[in-house]
């Protein structure tokens, strides 16, 4: 239930402070020690490779500070992609080593996350990235609620779009409207459910603080409808089973609720044509993140309400609430076509030492560096904010170096230790090649 900081002395260059002669027994103590060892980055700017520049520095915040990195990407010289890992979850550093000659890997998308999957009552889903995912031109996952997304079209253009969870699909040669289960549609729409519907409530843990555990989540049927259980195959979905009663969603690729008036049977194929106004045949890769950011904080607040007022699998609480200081990241598209990946580090659990920023402060920061940007979108904040890149031939990692790995035994006893270089695993990533 604790670790000896002396065994990790290389992680604490400024010293062990009040933990010189005692173990780290809570996550708060560990976060405080890492925050006390944070060192302000000097202002610097460097070309990492043709079309990829990094800017480094720190934000002064009263008696504290937060380090930042900005990566400017020229799509004329570098390719940007969303990579989905079909075979499981990877640490960012693992993903960097697995992919073919990436220049940069950072988080993209919100993920299924529990604190100890072995202790959960049910196994995790196959697709752990919430809402829309398209990779290699193939549909991986559909949005169940309205959410902004990073969309890369077949022509290579990168777009930041707010997408309502609705569209058109083909079933047995007929075209129908579909709607996400947490969005609004008409009474005749086919309603979709997927891993984003899994319930993961937050509970309090005496050592960890907020903790997550997945629930067995059932989709209820209603009179006049049936539930069709579908399996993903080559970007389409095959109906495997029909049910008139409730269906467990945790282990399903897709479940649709469809009127009994519509003929559907096992073996039928569903082909989704569009998400909102976006034609899927035009999409190379895409991932839901959000919210969209605007130079006006008031307009951004309205967007947060639009996108995060309804909880989903990856966001049982709203990480973009007004007063929350967190490590934060975003992708900014400039009017000249360049893209900027902005990451601000922080350990808010330790107070004002190295706190990170609020959403408003993130917007103000972006406005200072890029006052006339075209569009911007937030990426998953807090412990997911991390980037892996090459600098002077060496692989570097920035963000959340205070992250703790942990495991509970069958009795519920918790063991934890520093794991910041690896950090939190993800199922999809934004990659610069």
C-alpha positions as CSV (number, residue, x, y, z in Angstrom):
1,X,0.0,0.0,0.0
2,X,3.0,2.3,-0.3
3,X,6.3,2.7,-2.1
4,X,9.8,3.8,-1.0
5,X,10.7,7.0,-2.9
6,X,14.4,6.3,-2.4
7,X,14.0,3.4,-4.9
8,X,12.9,6.0,-7.5
9,X,15.4,8.7,-6.6
10,X,16.2,9.4,-10.3
11,X,12.6,10.6,-10.7
12,X,13.1,13.3,-8.0
13,X,16.0,15.5,-9.1
14,X,15.2,18.2,-6.6
15,X,15.0,15.8,-3.6
16,X,12.6,13.9,-1.4
17,X,11.5,16.8,0.8
18,X,9.3,15.7,3.7
19,X,9.4,12.1,2.3
20,X,13.1,11.6,3.0
21,X,12.5,9.2,5.8
22,X,9.0,7.9,5.2
23,X,7.2,5.9,2.5
24,X,4.7,7.3,0.1
25,X,1.4,5.8,1.5
26,X,-1.2,7.7,-0.5
27,X,-1.6,9.0,-4.1
28,X,-1.8,12.5,-2.8
29,X,1.7,12.2,-1.2
30,X,3.1,10.8,-4.5
31,X,1.5,13.6,-6.6
32,X,2.9,16.2,-4.1
33,X,6.4,14.8,-4.3
34,X,6.4,14.8,-8.1
35,X,5.0,18.4,-8.2
36,X,7.7,19.6,-5.9
37,X,10.2,18.1,-8.3
38,X,8.8,19.8,-11.4
39,X,11.4,22.0,-13.1
40,X,10.3,25.0,-15.3
41,X,11.1,24.4,-18.9
42,X,13.2,27.2,-20.6
43,X,11.7,28.9,-23.6
44,X,12.9,27.1,-26.6
45,X,12.0,26.4,-30.3
46,X,13.4,23.7,-32.5
47,X,12.9,22.0,-35.8
48,X,12.5,18.3,-35.1
49,X,12.2,17.3,-38.7
50,X,11.0,19.0,-41.9
51,X,7.5,20.2,-41.3
52,X,7.6,19.6,-37.6
53,X,8.6,22.2,-35.0
54,X,8.4,22.1,-31.2
55,X,8.0,25.1,-28.9
56,X,8.7,24.6,-25.2
57,X,8.2,26.8,-22.1
58,X,6.2,27.2,-18.9
59,X,3.3,29.3,-17.7
60,X,3.9,31.3,-14.5
61,X,0.9,30.8,-12.1
62,X,1.4,32.7,-8.9
63,X,3.9,30.8,-6.8
64,X,3.6,27.8,-9.2
65,X,3.9,27.1,-12.9
66,X,2.9,24.5,-15.6
67,X,5.2,23.4,-18.4
68,X,3.9,23.3,-22.0
69,X,4.8,22.0,-25.4
70,X,3.4,23.0,-28.8
71,X,4.1,21.0,-31.9
72,X,3.5,22.8,-35.2
73,X,2.8,20.5,-38.1
74,X,3.0,21.4,-41.8
75,X,0.7,18.9,-43.7
76,X,2.5,19.7,-46.9
77,X,5.6,17.9,-45.5
78,X,4.1,15.7,-42.7
79,X,1.1,13.3,-42.7
80,X,-1.3,13.3,-39.8
81,X,-3.4,10.2,-39.0
82,X,-5.7,8.7,-36.4
83,X,-4.5,5.2,-35.5
84,X,-6.8,2.7,-33.9
85,X,-5.3,-0.3,-32.3
86,X,-7.5,-3.3,-33.1
87,X,-5.5,-5.7,-31.0
88,X,-5.8,-3.9,-27.7
89,X,-4.5,-1.0,-25.5
90,X,-1.0,0.4,-25.8
91,X,1.1,2.7,-23.7
92,X,2.0,5.8,-25.8
93,X,5.7,4.7,-25.8
94,X,4.7,1.2,-27.0
95,X,2.6,2.7,-29.7
96,X,5.5,4.9,-30.8
97,X,7.7,1.8,-31.1
98,X,5.0,-0.3,-32.8
99,X,4.1,2.2,-35.6
100,X,6.3,2.6,-38.7
101,X,8.6,5.6,-38.3
102,X,6.3,8.0,-36.5
103,X,7.6,11.5,-35.7
104,X,5.0,12.1,-32.9
105,X,2.3,10.2,-31.0
106,X,-0.2,11.8,-28.7
107,X,-3.6,10.9,-27.2
108,X,-6.8,11.3,-29.3
109,X,-10.2,10.2,-28.2
110,X,-11.8,9.4,-24.8
111,X,-11.4,5.8,-23.5
112,X,-13.1,3.1,-21.6
113,X,-11.2,3.3,-18.3
114,X,-11.5,1.4,-15.0
115,X,-9.0,1.2,-12.2
116,X,-8.5,-2.5,-12.1
117,X,-10.1,-4.5,-14.9
118,X,-9.4,-7.8,-13.2
119,X,-11.6,-6.7,-10.3
120,X,-14.5,-5.6,-12.6
121,X,-17.5,-7.8,-12.8
122,X,-17.3,-8.0,-16.6
123,X,-14.5,-7.9,-19.2
124,X,-13.8,-4.7,-21.2
125,X,-15.2,-4.2,-24.7
126,X,-13.3,-4.7,-27.9
127,X,-13.5,-1.1,-28.9
128,X,-12.5,1.1,-26.0
129,X,-12.5,4.5,-27.8
130,X,-15.9,6.2,-27.3
131,X,-18.2,7.3,-30.0
132,X,-16.9,7.8,-33.6
133,X,-13.8,5.9,-34.8
134,X,-12.9,5.5,-38.5
135,X,-9.5,4.0,-39.4
136,X,-8.2,3.2,-42.9
137,X,-11.5,4.1,-44.4
138,X,-13.3,1.5,-42.3
139,X,-16.0,2.3,-39.7
140,X,-14.9,1.0,-36.3
141,X,-17.4,2.7,-33.9
142,X,-20.4,5.0,-34.1
143,X,-21.3,7.9,-31.9
144,X,-24.1,7.5,-29.4
145,X,-24.1,11.2,-28.6
146,X,-23.3,14.5,-30.3
147,X,-19.6,15.2,-30.1
148,X,-16.9,17.0,-32.0
149,X,-14.3,15.0,-33.9
150,X,-11.0,15.2,-35.7
151,X,-11.8,14.1,-39.3
152,X,-9.2,13.4,-42.0
153,X,-10.6,13.0,-45.4
154,X,-9.3,10.8,-48.3
155,X,-7.7,13.9,-49.9
156,X,-5.6,14.3,-46.7
157,X,-7.3,17.4,-45.4
158,X,-7.7,17.7,-41.6
159,X,-11.1,18.9,-40.4
160,X,-12.5,19.7,-37.0
161,X,-16.2,19.2,-37.0
162,X,-19.1,19.1,-34.5
163,X,-21.2,16.0,-35.5
164,X,-24.6,15.1,-34.3
165,X,-25.1,11.4,-33.6
166,X,-27.4,10.7,-36.5
167,X,-27.2,9.8,-40.2
168,X,-28.3,7.3,-42.8
169,X,-27.8,3.5,-43.2
170,X,-28.6,0.8,-45.7
171,X,-30.4,-2.4,-44.6
172,X,-31.5,-4.9,-47.2
173,X,-31.1,-2.3,-49.9
174,X,-33.4,0.2,-48.1
175,X,-32.2,3.5,-46.7
176,X,-33.1,4.4,-43.1
177,X,-32.3,7.1,-40.6
178,X,-30.3,6.2,-37.5
179,X,-29.7,8.1,-34.3
180,X,-27.4,7.6,-31.3
181,X,-29.1,6.4,-28.2
182,X,-28.0,9.5,-26.2
183,X,-29.0,11.9,-29.0
184,X,-32.3,13.1,-30.3
185,X,-34.1,11.5,-33.3
186,X,-37.6,11.0,-34.6
187,X,-39.8,8.1,-33.4
188,X,-39.0,6.1,-36.5
189,X,-35.2,6.3,-36.4
190,X,-33.2,3.2,-35.8
191,X,-31.4,3.7,-32.4
192,X,-27.8,2.6,-32.0
193,X,-26.0,1.4,-28.9
194,X,-22.4,0.4,-28.5
195,X,-19.5,0.3,-26.0
196,X,-20.1,4.1,-25.3
197,X,-23.2,3.1,-23.5
198,X,-21.3,1.1,-20.8
199,X,-21.8,2.6,-17.3
200,X,-18.6,3.3,-15.4
201,X,-19.6,5.1,-12.2
202,X,-17.0,6.9,-10.1
203,X,-16.6,5.7,-6.5
204,X,-14.3,7.0,-3.7
205,X,-11.2,5.0,-2.8
206,X,-9.4,5.8,0.5
207,X,-6.0,5.6,-1.2
208,X,-6.6,6.5,-4.8
209,X,-9.4,9.0,-4.4
210,X,-11.8,8.8,-7.3
211,X,-12.0,5.3,-8.7
212,X,-13.8,3.7,-11.6
213,X,-15.4,0.2,-11.9
214,X,-17.5,-1.0,-14.9
215,X,-21.1,-2.2,-14.5
216,X,-22.9,-4.9,-16.4
217,X,-25.0,-2.6,-18.6
218,X,-28.2,-3.7,-20.2
219,X,-30.2,-2.1,-23.1
220,X,-33.9,-2.3,-22.5
221,X,-36.4,-2.9,-25.3
222,X,-39.7,-1.1,-25.7
223,X,-43.0,-2.3,-27.1
224,X,-43.2,-2.4,-30.9
225,X,-39.5,-2.7,-31.3
226,X,-36.8,-5.4,-31.4
227,X,-33.1,-5.4,-30.6
228,X,-30.7,-6.6,-33.3
229,X,-27.3,-7.7,-32.0
230,X,-24.6,-6.9,-34.7
231,X,-21.0,-7.8,-35.2
232,X,-18.5,-5.5,-37.0
233,X,-16.9,-6.8,-40.2
234,X,-14.9,-4.9,-42.7
235,X,-16.5,-1.5,-41.8
236,X,-20.0,-2.9,-42.0
237,X,-22.2,-4.8,-39.4
238,X,-23.8,-8.2,-39.7
239,X,-26.9,-9.0,-37.7
240,X,-26.2,-12.1,-35.5
241,X,-29.2,-12.3,-33.3
242,X,-32.6,-10.8,-32.7
243,X,-34.0,-10.2,-29.2
244,X,-37.2,-8.8,-27.8
245,X,-35.9,-8.5,-24.2
246,X,-33.0,-6.6,-22.7
247,X,-29.5,-7.1,-24.1
248,X,-26.1,-6.8,-22.3
249,X,-24.1,-4.2,-24.2
250,X,-20.6,-4.7,-22.6
251,X,-19.4,-7.4,-25.0
252,X,-21.3,-6.3,-28.2
253,X,-20.0,-4.4,-31.2
254,X,-23.3,-2.8,-31.9
255,X,-27.0,-3.2,-30.9
256,X,-29.8,-1.5,-32.8
257,X,-33.3,-0.9,-31.7
258,X,-35.6,-1.2,-34.7
259,X,-39.3,-1.1,-35.4
260,X,-41.0,-4.5,-35.7
261,X,-42.4,-3.2,-39.0
262,X,-39.0,-3.3,-40.6
263,X,-37.9,-6.8,-41.8
264,X,-34.6,-7.8,-40.3
265,X,-33.0,-11.2,-39.6
266,X,-29.7,-12.8,-38.7
267,X,-27.3,-12.5,-41.6
268,X,-28.5,-9.1,-42.8
269,X,-25.9,-6.5,-43.4
270,X,-26.0,-2.9,-42.2
271,X,-23.9,-0.3,-44.0
272,X,-23.7,3.1,-42.4
273,X,-23.6,5.9,-45.1
274,X,-23.2,9.0,-43.0
275,X,-22.7,10.6,-39.6
276,X,-24.6,13.9,-39.6
277,X,-23.6,15.6,-42.9
278,X,-20.3,13.7,-43.1
279,X,-20.3,11.0,-45.8
280,X,-18.3,8.0,-44.5
281,X,-17.1,7.1,-47.9
282,X,-15.1,10.3,-47.9
283,X,-13.4,9.6,-44.6
284,X,-9.9,8.1,-44.2
285,X,-9.6,8.4,-40.4
286,X,-11.6,10.1,-37.6
287,X,-12.1,10.1,-33.9
288,X,-14.5,11.8,-31.5
289,X,-12.8,14.1,-29.0
290,X,-14.2,17.5,-28.1
291,X,-15.4,19.9,-27.2
292,X,-14.7,22.3,-30.0
293,X,-12.8,25.4,-28.8
294,X,-13.5,29.0,-29.7
295,X,-11.6,32.3,-29.1
296,X,-14.7,33.3,-27.0
297,X,-14.8,31.4,-23.7
298,X,-18.6,32.0,-23.4
299,X,-19.1,30.3,-26.8
300,X,-16.9,27.5,-25.7
301,X,-18.9,27.1,-22.5
302,X,-22.0,26.7,-24.6
303,X,-20.2,24.1,-26.6
304,X,-19.2,22.2,-23.5
305,X,-22.9,22.1,-22.4
306,X,-23.9,20.8,-25.9
307,X,-21.3,18.0,-25.9
308,X,-20.8,17.0,-22.2
309,X,-24.1,17.6,-20.4
310,X,-24.9,13.9,-21.0
311,X,-22.4,11.4,-19.6
312,X,-21.1,8.5,-21.6
313,X,-18.8,5.5,-21.0
314,X,-15.5,7.5,-21.1
315,X,-16.8,10.6,-19.4
316,X,-18.9,9.7,-16.3
317,X,-18.1,13.2,-15.1
318,X,-17.5,16.3,-17.1
319,X,-13.7,16.9,-17.3
320,X,-14.3,20.4,-18.8
321,X,-16.1,22.0,-15.9
322,X,-15.3,25.6,-15.3
323,X,-13.1,25.5,-12.3
324,X,-11.1,22.3,-12.9
325,X,-7.4,22.7,-13.3
326,X,-6.0,19.8,-15.3
327,X,-3.3,18.8,-17.7
328,X,-4.9,19.7,-21.0
329,X,-4.3,19.3,-24.7
330,X,-5.9,20.4,-27.9
331,X,-5.4,20.4,-31.7
332,X,-5.5,23.8,-33.4
333,X,-5.9,24.3,-37.2
334,X,-4.5,27.5,-38.5
335,X,-5.8,29.4,-41.6
336,X,-2.6,28.7,-43.5
337,X,-3.3,24.9,-43.2
338,X,-0.8,24.2,-40.4
339,X,-1.8,22.2,-37.4
340,X,-0.7,22.7,-33.8
341,X,-0.8,20.1,-31.1
342,X,-0.8,21.9,-27.7
343,X,-0.1,20.2,-24.5
344,X,0.0,21.8,-21.0
345,X,1.2,19.5,-18.2
346,X,0.0,19.6,-14.6
347,X,-0.5,17.8,-11.3
348,X,-3.6,19.5,-9.9
349,X,-3.9,16.9,-7.1
350,X,-0.9,18.7,-5.4
351,X,-2.6,22.1,-5.3
352,X,-0.9,25.2,-6.8
353,X,2.6,23.9,-7.2
354,X,2.2,22.5,-10.7
355,X,-1.5,22.8,-11.3
356,X,-2.3,22.6,-15.0
357,X,-5.0,24.9,-16.4
358,X,-8.7,25.4,-16.6
359,X,-10.5,25.2,-19.9
360,X,-10.7,29.0,-19.9
361,X,-6.9,29.3,-19.3
362,X,-6.3,26.8,-22.2
363,X,-8.3,29.0,-24.5
364,X,-6.5,32.1,-23.3
365,X,-3.2,30.4,-23.9
366,X,-4.2,29.4,-27.5
367,X,-5.4,32.9,-28.2
368,X,-2.0,34.3,-27.2
369,X,0.0,32.0,-29.5
370,X,-2.5,31.7,-32.4
371,X,-5.0,34.7,-32.2
372,X,-6.5,34.1,-35.6
373,X,-6.8,30.3,-35.8
374,X,-9.4,28.6,-38.0
375,X,-10.7,25.9,-35.6
376,X,-9.7,24.0,-32.5
377,X,-10.7,21.0,-30.5
378,X,-9.9,19.7,-27.0
379,X,-8.5,16.3,-26.5
380,X,-8.8,14.0,-23.5
381,X,-7.5,16.0,-20.5
382,X,-5.9,15.0,-17.2
383,X,-3.9,11.8,-17.0
384,X,-4.2,11.0,-20.7
385,X,-2.2,14.1,-21.8
386,X,1.1,12.7,-23.1
387,X,3.2,13.0,-26.2
388,X,6.1,10.8,-27.4
389,X,8.5,12.3,-30.0
390,X,12.0,12.1,-31.4
391,X,14.5,14.9,-30.5
392,X,18.1,14.8,-31.5
393,X,17.8,11.0,-32.2
394,X,16.4,10.3,-28.7
395,X,12.9,9.3,-27.9
396,X,11.3,11.8,-25.5
397,X,8.2,11.7,-23.4
398,X,6.3,14.7,-22.1
399,X,3.3,14.9,-19.8
400,X,2.0,13.1,-16.7
401,X,5.3,11.8,-15.5
402,X,3.8,11.5,-12.1
403,X,1.4,8.8,-13.3
404,X,1.0,5.7,-11.0
405,X,0.5,2.1,-11.9
406,X,-1.6,0.1,-9.5
407,X,-3.1,-3.2,-8.7
408,X,-5.5,-4.6,-6.2
409,X,-5.3,-8.2,-4.8
410,X,-8.4,-10.3,-4.2
411,X,-8.9,-8.8,-0.7
412,X,-8.9,-5.3,-2.2
413,X,-5.5,-4.3,-0.9
414,X,-3.9,-1.7,-3.3
415,X,-0.3,-1.7,-4.4
416,X,1.0,1.3,-6.5
417,X,4.2,2.6,-7.9
418,X,5.5,5.3,-10.3
419,X,4.9,4.5,-14.0
420,X,5.0,8.0,-15.6
421,X,7.2,7.3,-18.6
422,X,4.6,4.7,-19.7
423,X,1.5,6.4,-18.3
424,X,-2.0,5.5,-19.3
425,X,-2.8,3.1,-22.1
426,X,-4.9,4.2,-25.1
427,X,-6.9,2.5,-27.8
428,X,-6.4,5.2,-30.5
429,X,-3.9,8.0,-31.1
430,X,-3.1,11.0,-33.2
431,X,0.1,10.3,-35.1
432,X,2.4,12.5,-37.2
433,X,4.4,10.6,-39.8
